[in-house]
Amino acid sequence: MIASLILVFVLPAALHAGDIKQLFKQVEELNIQRHGYTLGKELDSGQLEIASAHPQKATLPETFKFQDEGMFIVAQKNTNRVLVLYESRDNASQKNVQDLIGDLYMSFEDPTVLAHDKVVYWAFTGKGKVSSEKFDTAKEDKKRLDIIATVKFVSDIKIMEKQQQDLSGYVYYIISSDPILKLLGASNSYAEIP
């Protein structure tokens, strides 16, 4: 349900973007970073060296994918611009989940949407992060927000529940720009991380 709400607000940005270079620039200016990589930004020479040393199989021919420690990076071949950043963990302990979400909170502050204590979204327009209040108001007023980037965190384990030693599950986060992926025809390839 939350994913469909985000998509409803994302589609208009893709339809009005027109110029992918401008969209890349807008996304890059948001400075959405994780471990030295910035969404929409061109990889630097050191990052390109890591990419050639740790390649992964890419989903689409116009992209390349690599791993830098625990994080995966997908970039566009002809521009070397970052399209997707993600990390996933099987059998993550509840402490691992809480540490990861805590780290994301430190990076991106309060989320735009928190659902079922297992899904957290941060949504960004060209002007910056969308607050939960602004998102709720837009939803109530049926106004479109031109979301150009999101950070999505999903966990099998409830995030805020009191810690239990034997609790473990699957967790991932993905940082992407759905309008850019749609313009490249790649949105379905990176909608969910397996």
TARA-V819593 format. One record per run of one state. SS is the DSSP state (2 for helix, 1 for strand, 0 for the rest). FROM is the first residue (numbers start at 0). LEN is the number of residues. If there is no record, write none. Layout:
# TARA-V819593
ss | from | len
SS | FROM | LEN
SS | FROM | LEN
This chain:
# TARA-V819593
ss | from | len
0 | 0 | 1
2 | 1 | 16
0 | 17 | 2
2 | 19 | 10
0 | 29 | 3
1 | 32 | 2
0 | 34 | 2
1 | 36 | 2
0 | 38 | 3
1 | 41 | 1
0 | 42 | 2
2 | 44 | 9
0 | 53 | 1
1 | 54 | 2
0 | 56 | 6
1 | 62 | 6
0 | 68 | 2
1 | 70 | 6
0 | 76 | 4
1 | 80 | 13
2 | 93 | 15
0 | 108 | 4
1 | 112 | 3
0 | 115 | 3
1 | 118 | 7
0 | 125 | 2
1 | 127 | 2
0 | 129 | 2
2 | 131 | 10
0 | 141 | 7
1 | 148 | 7
0 | 155 | 12
1 | 167 | 9
0 | 176 | 1
2 | 177 | 6
0 | 183 | 3
2 | 186 | 4
0 | 190 | 4
